[in-house]
Amino acid sequence: TGHHLMQQLVNGSNTLQDLISTNIHPSLTDRMYKLLFRSVKTGDPQMALWSAPCRRALSGRWMENIKDPNITRISERLVSVLRSMESRANDGGWRAVHDNDNRQNRKQKQKQLTIPVNTLFDTPSSGLLSYPSFLGPCRPITYPNLNVWYDVCDQANVDCSHVYMYRNPYEIIKSTSIKRHLNQDALDGIHVYITLLYVLYGQLSQHGSKTLACINFFDANTKTPKLDELLFDFGNNSFEHYLESVFHAPAPFDWSKREDIVPKEYDLYMKSMIQIHDQVV
């Protein structure tokens, strides 16, 4: 959850201009997106790592005339794109800056340029991926595979990491099953999210050292990490001030109305979702 908000934060930071000035965006970022996920609307879903497994069902119906993917070739192309990004960042002066804290012993250190993978912009082919992504019969298993992603990052010898964004499980069901009808009903949604929370638990446990932050923007009582220190450059502007201008946290969840979202007879499944949600967080 929250990738639309992250997209706004990227667009309001200096990071986007840095990506443009180094000729990384949009040429290389678009290539990266298309090698990670492609929808049937723009063709060739088998040509991207995260869409290839569901290439025959992403259109909402089963399709037989889809070519089989060459995962090895796709990953090699993605490795090449990531290496090109690093090269252009280095050429743009992002390799090293001086630490002026000690004028007598100035040490060079890496000044990293953050390249958002899933929140930079919507493309006709990719969109913003989530757990799960989009609609159709393959929806429950259409999600980013972090194991595959970090393997590609290792091959390219670049630093990759992730931020986990979450919200109250009841709010998830309310948003996806009641407001937007992405699931057939609450029980259908609960079961899908239990399954994907177990996927997330496995992925985040395996790659725990890559976690930069765990964020719930929707809880006013939760302290938000300073993303300007973790990810994006806001220059002399205040990250907190910009966040307030683009995001207003909703009213606290009304627990007295939780049965309007999840009927009491579904409590056993909802308890299971809450348990694995808490384990992931």
Secondary structure, 3 states (H helix, E strand, C coil): CCHHHHHHHHHCCCHHHHHHHCCCCCHHHHHHHHHHCCCHHHCCHHHCCCCHHHCCCCCCCCCCCCCCCCHHHHHHHHHHHHHHHHHHHHHHHHCCEECCCCCCCCCEECCCCCCCCCCCCCCCCCCCCCCCCCCCCCHHHCCCCHHHHHHHHHHHCCCCCEEEECCCHHHHHHHHHHHCCCCCCHHHHHHHHHHHHHHHHHHHHHCHHHEEEEECCCCCCCCCCCHHHHCCCCCCCCHHHHHHHHCCCCCCCCHHHHHHHCCHHHHHHHHHHHHHHHHHC
